[in-house]
Every structure is written in structure tokens, then in C-alpha cells.
Amino acid sequence: MQEGFIAVLSSPACLCVICLGVVVGIIFGAIPGLSSTMALVLFLPMTYAMTPVQGLSLLIALYIGGMSGGLISAILLKIPGTPASMSTVWDGGPMAEKGEAGKALGVAILVSFIGTLFGLIAMIFLSPQLAAFALQFTAYEYFAVALFSLSIIASLAGKDLINGLLSGLLGVLISMIGVTPIDAQIRFNFGSHQFDGGIGTVPMLIGLFAVSDIFIYGFKKSEGHLVPQNFKMKGFGIGMRELASQTVNIFRSSIVGVIIGILPGIGGNTAGIFSYTLTKNSSKYPERFGTGIVDGLIASETSNNAVIGGSMIPMLTLGVPGNTVAAILLGGMTVKGITPGPLIFTKAGNIVYAMYMAMLIATFAMLFFEFFGIRVFVRLLDIPKYLLFPAILSLCAVGCFGANNKTFDIVLMFVIGLGAFILRKLAIPTAPLIIGYILGPMFEENLRRVLTLSKWRLSRFAAHPIAIVFFILAVLSIAQAVYKNLKANRQISPDEAAPEEEV
């Protein structure tokens, strides 16, 4: 342990590499369309000439910086810089619109630090136990998790439950375009090979959040006055009493992030959605979510950053990456002759402890660089939107092209943006749509596996208690959403309903 820590702390080159990686990662995370995955792919060849400790430290720093950097554009521009920051838009964007961009950034940066630190602590002390828990997940458990995740669409649908469910169904249908899971058959490609690979996540997110906003702005008669931002904030913009009131939220969201990070193939976007919905459903004022409150912002950013430590647990102890970034890290370790698995602490313990220290330093570096950049970040909102939007569109187009090197994705981005604009004009929420799109493949793939393994016998679920728990949670989630919807409709007074009847 001591050798690993000293290998990082005693090397100025290693410390410089970590700082460079964090800054570059933040930039990649903040630019819509780019991501920490892309940053690691681009910088992976550079690590070949470095020592194992320096190379892995650089990759870890890029990961941490990229995951946290997505909050900047999510709050200031209402565009998720990375898929993991998708749910940050829902309350971070409205906070910026109310003149609280500084507070939103400060709170998001602080809880990103806390979430990352929590994930690191879990990775250090609970790796074997958590990895053993993850091994118990089969297709049955993944299917139950996906079903429970889809059930939260009802919670996010708002007062119009029907429109919310239709939006979620549309998202699932969009996710089915392309190659089918398991048997790899092409479907719903509209006779064009451009759709064989499905609808990419990057054009989908950018179209839904960025292009649709630009369309809405373009149809306004005037921009109106700029909302003055609050720069007279102390520290991170949140007092100790307010932060203490969020203790349960932070702890719960951190646990969700770590657990979801452990499970392969789910990712930070699902963790953010999960935590956001759990926080909303347990809140005394769920109707305020989506209007710009710190509760939703804290839930999203704490959880998606806790995923970092969670995703590295199965990678180190089992050699199974929790997500694509962890897979790249696994490749970087393999190149350096390090074989992850149960014996890694015996054969390469000094490297593992060096990774722990690099992650700790990168977490503090992320907090430092983002905190002192808040005032610079918020200045973006002083730029008139008619000057800012062309630059945003250019970055979005570059990000779309860079994800798959396809010009077709740029066209797709605009088409999706136009579709989202029409949906928003029809008062159909887009949050359920993106949830259905993200979770649809996971749901379908594991449903088909379960049906094949069980031969259509529901009795097979009796041997999977974890799956049964998630089924019960899904039913309770839907029942709670329906109850709240009926209760809200009953509270509409006859005086409020009369004008609608006259029309």
C-alpha cells in the first residue's frame, strides 16, 4: 500500500499528468457530444510511453474530469455534456434560468466531489463483497431492474399520465431501430442502411435537449432581458443547514450510484434517473421537481459520479468492466501487463493502491478547478442567445460527427430536434421519451433471455428473490404515480375546469 501511494505522491510528473487529465476531461465533458469515453480513447495511445502508474493515473483523471464536466453545459445551456448528466438538466437548467446559475454550479460541483469520494471509499473497502453481490445478477435480475427503471416513467409523466406514457413508449420504439439483441436481425431501418446501427445516443440527446430549445427560441418574438446571475455567493452557494438537510438524499444517491456502477452495461445516465426519481417520490414537495430545486440536482450529480468507483469494482476484482470507460481502463491495464482479477492485490497490489491515490488526487483536483471556474462558466449566460446558439450548434454538429464519424448523425440531430420541438408544443413531456430510449435495449434484451431460459414459465422467478423485490418496487412505483395523478385531478376546482368546458 505504502509503495503505491508514494509512487504517485513522490512523482511531480504523475501529479502534473493527473491535473492535465482532469482539466482535459472537464473540457470534454462540458462540450456537448464529447465525453469521457472519447477522451480516454484519444489519450490511450499516449499512455504507452508512460510508466504504468502515470498512464493509469492519466486515464483515471480523464474519467473523473469528464464525468463531472457534463454538469457545466447541463446547467448553463440545458444541454447534457455527457449522457450521465441528462437528469442534471431537469433542475439545473431551471435554476440557471431563475438567476441561480452560480448556486447550481456550486452545489453540483460539491456533490460531484462527495459522490466520487463515496465511490472511492466503497471501492477501497467493499470491493470483494460488492463484486460478489454483482455476480448474483442474471438475466432475471437485469430484466426486473429494467422493468423497475421503466416504471419511473409514470412518476416523471406529471399530471398528464397518458401523454407521459405515450412519450415513454415512443422512446422504447425508437430504441428498437437497428439490430435486434441476441439474434442480430435488422429491423425498422426504413429501407436505409444508415439506420442499421440504430439511433445513436449523442444525436438523440443533442436533438432532444439542444436543437429543440433552439427551435423554441427561434419562434419567439424577442429574446427578452437577460436574467442577472447571483455572484454574491459564499463558498459553494449552499449553507451548512441546507446541506445537512440533504444528507439522506446524498447518502441514498451515492449508494444507488455505486450499485448501478457495479452492474455491467447500465451506466451513469440510469443512475442519475434512478436517484432523481427516488428523491422525487420520497419528497414532501414532488411538484417542485423540474422547476429548479437543489434536491433533484443533488440526486443526479451525486449518483452519476458515485458510478465511477462502482464501475471500477468489478473491473479490478473480476476483470469485468462496469461500463465502456472501465473497459478502456481495463485495456490500459492489460497493455501494461496487469491482469485484473481476484489475485490482482497479490500480483500488482502497488499498482492498485497507486490507482486509489490517483483517484483521490484527481477528485480534489476536479473540485479545485471547477470551483474556481464557476465565475468564468457563468459568464456564458451574459452572451445574447442569438450569438451563443450558432456556436452551440457548431459544437453539437462536431460532437455528433465525432461520435461515429457519420455526417448522417448531424442530419438526424436536426430531425430529432424538430420532432422534440413538436412534442413540446403539443405539451408532451420529453423526459419519459429519453428514459424509454435509454432503458429500452436493456429491457428487451433481458426479456428475451428470460423467456428463453424460463421457457415462458413464470414460476422460474421464484428462485430469484432479488428480481421479485424489483418487481414489487415497480408495482409500487406505478401505483404511487397513478394515485398522485388521480389525487391531482380531483383537486382541480370546478371554476378552473369551467373555461376548458366552454372551449
C-alpha positions in Angstrom: 0.0 0.0 0.0 2.7 2.4 1.0 4.7 1.8 -2.2 1.6 2.6 -4.3 0.8 5.8 -2.5 4.5 7.0 -2.7 4.7 6.2 -6.4 2.1 8.9 -7.0 2.8 11.5 -4.4 6.6 11.5 -4.9 6.4 11.9 -8.7 5.9 15.5 -10.0 5.3 14.1 -13.5 2.5 11.9 -12.2 0.8 14.8 -10.3 1.0 17.0 -13.5 -0.5 14.2 -15.6 -3.4 14.0 -13.1 -4.1 17.7 -13.2 -3.8 17.7 -17.0 -6.2 14.8 -17.3 -8.8 16.4 -15.0 -8.8 19.7 -17.0 -9.0 17.9 -20.4 -11.7 15.7 -19.0 -13.7 18.6 -17.8 -13.5 20.2 -21.2 -14.5 17.0 -23.0 -17.4 16.6 -20.6 -18.6 20.2 -20.9 -18.7 20.1 -24.7 -22.0 18.5 -25.9 -21.3 15.4 -28.0 -17.9 14.7 -26.5 -17.5 12.5 -23.4 -15.0 11.0 -21.0 -15.1 7.8 -23.2 -13.9 9.8 -26.2 -11.2 11.5 -24.1 -9.8 8.1 -22.9 -9.8 6.7 -26.4 -7.9 9.7 -27.7 -5.3 9.7 -24.9 -4.9 5.9 -24.5 -2.0 5.8 -27.1 -0.2 8.4 -25.1 0.0 6.1 -22.1 2.0 3.5 -24.0 5.2 5.6 -23.4 4.4 6.3 -19.8 5.0 4.2 -16.7 2.1 2.0 -15.5 1.3 4.4 -12.7 1.5 7.6 -14.8 -0.6 6.1 -17.7 -3.4 4.7 -15.4 -3.4 8.0 -13.4 -4.0 9.9 -16.6 -6.9 7.7 -17.7 -8.5 7.9 -14.2 -8.2 11.7 -14.2 -9.8 11.9 -17.6 -12.6 9.7 -16.4 -13.3 11.8 -13.3 -13.0 15.1 -15.1 -15.2 14.0 -18.0 -18.0 12.7 -15.7 -18.2 15.9 -13.7 -17.6 18.3 -16.6 -21.0 17.4 -18.1 -22.8 19.4 -15.4 -21.5 22.7 -16.8 -23.4 22.6 -20.1 -26.3 20.8 -18.4 -26.8 23.7 -16.1 -25.8 26.7 -18.2 -27.1 25.6 -21.6 -29.7 22.9 -20.6 -27.7 20.5 -22.8 -26.2 17.4 -21.2 -22.5 17.5 -21.8 -22.5 13.7 -21.3 -25.3 11.2 -21.2 -24.7 10.8 -17.4 -25.6 14.5 -16.8 -29.0 14.1 -18.6 -31.1 14.3 -15.4 -29.0 17.3 -14.2 -30.7 19.4 -16.9 -34.2 18.9 -15.3 -33.5 21.1 -12.2 -30.1 22.6 -13.0 -31.3 24.4 -16.2 -34.4 26.0 -14.4 -32.1 27.2 -11.6 -29.9 29.0 -14.1 -33.0 30.5 -15.7 -34.0 31.9 -12.3 -30.7 33.6 -11.9 -29.2 30.9 -9.7 -26.6 29.5 -12.1 -23.8 30.2 -9.6 -25.5 28.3 -6.8 -26.5 25.4 -9.2 -22.9 25.0 -10.4 -21.5 25.3 -6.8 -23.9 22.7 -5.4 -23.4 20.3 -8.4 -19.6 20.6 -8.1 -19.7 19.9 -4.4 -21.9 16.9 -4.6 -20.0 15.6 -7.6 -16.9 15.6 -5.3 -18.9 13.9 -2.5 -20.3 11.2 -4.9 -16.8 10.5 -6.4 -15.3 10.3 -2.9 -18.0 7.9 -1.7 -17.4 5.7 -4.8 -13.7 5.6 -4.0 -14.3 4.6 -0.4 -16.7 1.9 -1.5 -14.1 0.7 -4.0 -11.3 0.5 -1.3 -13.2 -1.1 1.5 -16.1 -3.1 -0.1 -14.7 -4.3 -3.5 -14.8 -8.1 -2.8 -18.3 -8.0 -1.2 -19.9 -5.8 -3.8 -18.4 -7.7 -6.6 -19.8 -10.9 -5.2 -23.2 -9.3 -5.0 -23.0 -8.3 -8.6 -22.2 -11.9 -9.6 -25.7 -12.9 -8.3 -27.3 -10.8 -11.1 -28.6 -12.9 -14.0 -31.0 -12.1 -16.9 -33.9 -12.4 -14.4 -32.4 -9.7 -12.1 -31.4 -7.4 -15.0 -34.9 -7.7 -16.5 -36.5 -6.8 -13.2 -34.2 -3.8 -12.8 -35.1 -2.6 -16.3 -38.8 -3.0 -15.6 -38.5 -1.1 -12.4 -36.5 1.6 -14.2 -39.2 1.9 -16.9 -41.8 2.2 -14.2 -40.4 5.5 -13.1 -41.8 7.0 -16.4 -45.1 7.1 -14.6 -43.5 9.2 -11.9 -42.0 11.7 -14.3 -45.0 12.0 -16.5 -46.5 14.8 -14.4 -50.3 15.5 -14.3 -50.9 14.2 -17.8 -50.1 10.5 -17.3 -51.4 9.4 -20.7 -49.1 11.8 -22.6 -46.1 10.7 -20.4 -46.7 7.1 -21.0 -47.0 7.7 -24.8 -43.8 9.6 -24.7 -42.0 6.7 -22.9 -43.4 4.2 -25.4 -42.1 6.3 -28.2 -38.7 6.3 -26.6 -38.8 2.5 -26.4 -39.8 2.2 -30.0 -37.0 4.5 -31.2 -34.5 2.3 -29.2 -35.7 -0.7 -31.2 -34.5 0.7 -34.5 -31.5 -1.2 -35.9 -30.1 -4.6 -34.9 -32.1 -6.9 -32.6 -30.4 -8.2 -29.5 -29.3 -11.9 -29.4 -30.2 -12.9 -33.0 -28.8 -9.7 -34.7 -31.6 -9.2 -37.2 -32.1 -5.8 -38.9 -35.4 -4.2 -38.2 -37.2 -0.8 -38.6 -34.4 0.7 -40.8 -36.9 2.2 -43.2 -35.0 0.7 -46.1 -31.9 2.7 -45.3 -28.6 1.1 -44.1 -28.0 4.4 -42.2 -30.3 3.1 -39.6 -28.8 -0.4 -39.3 -26.8 0.7 -36.2 -29.8 2.3 -34.6 -30.3 5.9 -33.4 -27.1 7.0 -31.7 -27.2 8.3 -28.1 -25.3 11.5 -29.0 -27.6 12.8 -31.8 -30.6 11.7 -29.7 -29.5 13.7 -26.6 -28.4 16.7 -28.5 -31.5 16.8 -30.7 -33.8 16.5 -27.7 -32.2 19.0 -25.4 -30.2 21.4 -27.6 -31.8 21.7 -31.0 -35.4 21.7 -29.7 -34.5 24.6 -27.4 -33.0 26.5 -30.3 -36.2 25.9 -32.4 -38.3 27.2 -29.5 -36.1 30.2 -29.1 -36.3 30.9 -32.9 -40.1 31.1 -32.8 -40.1 33.7 -30.0 -40.8 37.3 -31.0 -37.9 38.6 -28.9 -35.3 37.3 -26.6 -36.2 39.5 -23.6 -33.8 40.7 -20.9 -31.0 38.5 -19.7 -31.6 37.1 -16.2 -29.0 38.6 -13.8 -26.9 35.9 -12.1 -26.1 35.8 -8.4 -22.4 36.2 -7.9 -22.6 37.2 -4.2 -22.4 33.6 -3.1 -20.2 32.3 -0.3 -18.4 29.0 -0.9 -20.4 26.7 -3.0 -23.7 28.7 -2.7 -25.3 26.4 -0.1 -25.3 26.8 3.6 -24.4 24.1 6.1 -28.0 23.9 7.3 -29.4 23.4 3.8 -26.6 20.9 3.0 -27.3 19.0 6.2 -31.0 18.7 5.2 -29.8 16.9 2.1 -27.8 14.2 4.0 -30.3 11.4 3.3 -30.5 12.4 -0.4 -26.7 12.5 -0.8 -26.2 9.1 1.0 -29.1 7.4 -0.9 -27.9 8.7 -4.2 -24.3 7.7 -3.6 -25.4 4.1 -2.8 -27.5 4.0 -5.9 -24.6 5.2 -8.0 -22.2 2.7 -6.6 -24.6 -0.3 -7.0 -25.6 0.7 -10.6 -21.9 1.3 -11.4 -21.1 -2.3 -10.4 -23.8 -3.8 -12.7 -22.3 -4.1 -16.2 -24.0 -2.2 -19.1 -26.2 0.2 -17.1 -24.2 3.4 -16.6 -24.3 6.9 -15.1 -27.4 8.0 -17.0 -29.5 5.3 -15.5 -28.1 6.1 -12.0 -29.0 9.7 -12.3 -32.5 8.9 -13.4 -32.9 6.3 -10.7 -31.7 8.7 -7.9 -33.7 11.6 -9.2 -36.9 9.6 -9.2 -36.3 8.1 -5.8 -35.7 11.5 -4.4 -38.8 12.9 -6.0 -41.0 10.1 -4.9 -39.8 10.4 -1.3 -40.0 14.2 -1.2 -42.6 16.2 0.7 -42.9 18.5 -2.4 -42.6 16.4 -5.5 -44.5 19.0 -7.6 -41.5 21.4 -7.3 -39.1 18.9 -9.1 -38.3 20.2 -12.5 -38.8 23.8 -11.5 -35.3 24.4 -10.2 -34.6 23.0 -6.8 -31.4 21.6 -5.4 -32.9 18.3 -4.3 -33.1 17.0 -7.9 -29.7 18.5 -8.8 -28.0 16.8 -5.9 -29.6 13.4 -6.6 -28.4 13.4 -10.2 -24.9 14.6 -9.7 -24.1 12.6 -6.6 -25.3 9.4 -8.2 -23.6 9.7 -11.6 -20.3 10.5 -10.0 -20.5 7.6 -7.5 -20.8 5.4 -10.5 -17.1 6.0 -11.2 -15.9 4.0 -8.1 -18.7 1.4 -8.6 -17.8 0.7 -12.2 -14.1 0.0 -11.2 -15.0 -2.5 -8.5 -15.9 -5.5 -10.9 -13.1 -4.4 -13.2 -10.4 -4.7 -10.6 -11.7 -7.8 -8.7 -13.3 -9.8 -11.5 -11.9 -8.3 -14.7 -15.4 -7.4 -15.8 -15.8 -3.7 -16.7 -18.9 -1.9 -15.4 -19.2 0.4 -18.4 -17.3 1.5 -21.6 -14.9 3.8 -19.8 -14.0 0.9 -17.3 -13.5 -1.3 -20.4 -10.9 1.2 -21.8 -9.2 1.3 -18.4 -9.1 -2.5 -18.4 -7.4 -2.3 -21.8 -4.9 0.2 -20.5 -4.1 -2.2 -17.6 -3.7 -5.1 -19.9 -1.3 -3.2 -22.1 0.8 -2.6 -19.1 0.9 -6.3 -18.3 -1.5 -6.0 -15.4 -4.3 -8.7 -15.2 -7.3 -7.7 -13.2 -9.0 -10.4 -11.2 -9.1 -11.9 -7.7 -5.3 -12.1 -7.5 -4.6 -8.5 -8.5 -3.9 -7.4 -5.0 -1.3 -10.1 -4.6 0.4 -9.7 -8.0 0.1 -5.9 -8.6 -1.0 -4.5 -5.2 1.2 -1.5 -5.5 -0.4 -0.5 -8.9 -3.9 -0.8 -7.4 -3.1 1.4 -4.4 -1.4 3.9 -6.8 -4.7 4.0 -8.7 -6.6 4.6 -5.4 -4.3 7.6 -4.7 -4.5 8.9 -8.2 -8.3 8.8 -8.0 -8.2 10.6 -4.7 -6.0 13.4 -6.0 -8.0 13.7 -9.2 -11.2 14.1 -7.2 -9.7 17.0 -5.2 -8.3 18.5 -8.5 -11.7 18.3 -10.0 -13.2 20.2 -7.1 -10.4 22.8 -7.2 -10.6 23.5 -11.0 -14.3 23.6 -11.3 -14.9 25.7 -8.1 -12.5 28.4 -9.3 -14.0 28.3 -12.8 -17.6 29.0 -11.7 -17.4 32.7 -12.4 -15.9 32.1 -15.8 -18.6 29.4 -16.6 -21.5 31.6 -15.6 -20.3 34.4 -17.9 -21.6 32.3 -20.8 -25.1 33.4 -19.7 -24.2 37.0 -20.3 -23.8 36.3 -24.0 -27.0 37.0 -26.0 -28.6 33.8 -27.2 -28.7 34.9 -30.8 -24.8 35.0 -30.7 -24.5 31.9 -28.5 -26.7 29.5 -30.3 -24.7 29.4 -33.6 -21.6 28.4 -31.6 -23.6 25.8 -29.7 -24.9 24.3 -32.9 -21.4 24.1 -34.4 -20.1 22.3 -31.3 -23.1 20.0 -31.4 -22.5 19.1 -35.0 -18.8 18.4 -34.3 -19.8 16.2 -31.4 -22.3 14.3 -33.4 -19.9 13.7 -36.2 -17.0 12.8 -33.9 -19.1 10.1 -32.1 -19.4 7.8 -35.1 -17.7 9.7 -38.0 -21.1 9.9 -39.8 -22.5 13.0 -41.4 -25.9 11.3 -41.3 -25.9 11.8 -37.5 -25.8 15.6 -38.0 -29.0 15.4 -40.1 -30.5 13.0 -37.6 -29.7 15.5 -34.8 -31.8 18.2 -36.5 -34.7 15.8 -37.3 -34.8 14.7 -33.7 -34.7 18.3 -32.6 -37.6 19.2 -34.8 -39.6 16.2 -33.5 -38.9 17.2 -29.9 -40.0 20.7 -30.7 -43.3 19.5 -32.0 -43.8 17.2 -28.9 -43.1 20.1 -26.6 -45.6 22.3 -28.5 -48.2 19.5 -28.0 -47.4 19.5 -24.2 -46.0 16.0 -24.4 -43.0 15.7 -22.0 -39.7 14.6 -23.4 -38.2 13.2 -20.2 -40.1 9.9 -20.4 -39.0 9.6 -24.0 -35.4 9.7 -23.2 -35.8 7.3 -20.3 -37.6 4.8 -22.6 -34.8 5.2 -25.2 -32.0 4.6 -22.7 -33.6 1.7 -20.9 -35.4 0.1 -23.9 -32.5 -2.1 -25.1 -31.7 -3.4 -21.6 -35.4 -4.3 -21.1 -35.8 -6.0 -24.4 -32.5 -8.0 -24.4 -33.1 -9.4 -20.9 -36.8 -10.0 -21.5 -35.8 -12.3 -24.5 -33.2 -14.0 -22.4 -35.6 -14.6 -19.5 -38.3 -16.0 -21.9 -35.7 -18.3 -23.5 -34.3 -19.5 -20.1 -37.6 -20.0 -18.4 -39.5 -21.4 -21.4 -42.3 -18.9 -20.6 -42.7 -20.3 -17.1 -43.2 -17.5 -14.5 -42.6 -20.0 -11.7 -38.8 -19.8 -12.5 -38.8 -16.3 -10.9 -39.3 -17.9 -7.5 -35.6 -18.8 -7.5 -34.6 -15.2 -7.9 -35.7 -13.2 -4.8 -33.8 -10.1 -5.9 -35.8 -9.9 -9.1 -39.0 -10.3 -7.1 -38.1 -7.4 -4.9 -37.6 -5.2 -8.0 -41.0 -6.4 -9.4 -42.7 -5.3 -6.2 -40.9 -1.9 -6.3 -42.1 -1.5 -9.9 -45.7 -2.2 -9.0 -45.5 0.2 -6.0 -43.9 2.9 -8.2 -46.7 2.7 -10.8 -49.4 2.6 -8.1 -48.0 5.7 -6.4 -47.8 7.6 -9.7 -51.4 6.7 -10.6 -52.6 7.6 -7.1 -50.9 11.0 -7.2 -52.3 11.6 -10.7 -55.8 10.9 -9.6 -55.4 13.0 -6.5 -54.1 15.9 -8.5 -57.0 15.7 -11.0 -59.6 15.6 -8.1 -58.1 18.8 -6.7 -59.0 20.8 -9.8 -61.8 23.0 -8.8 -65.0 23.5 -11.0 -64.1 27.1 -11.5 -60.8 26.2 -13.1 -62.3 23.5 -15.2 -65.2 25.6 -16.5 -63.3 27.6 -19.1 -62.0 24.4 -20.6 -65.5 23.1 -21.0 -66.7 26.3 -22.7 -63.9 25.9 -25.3 
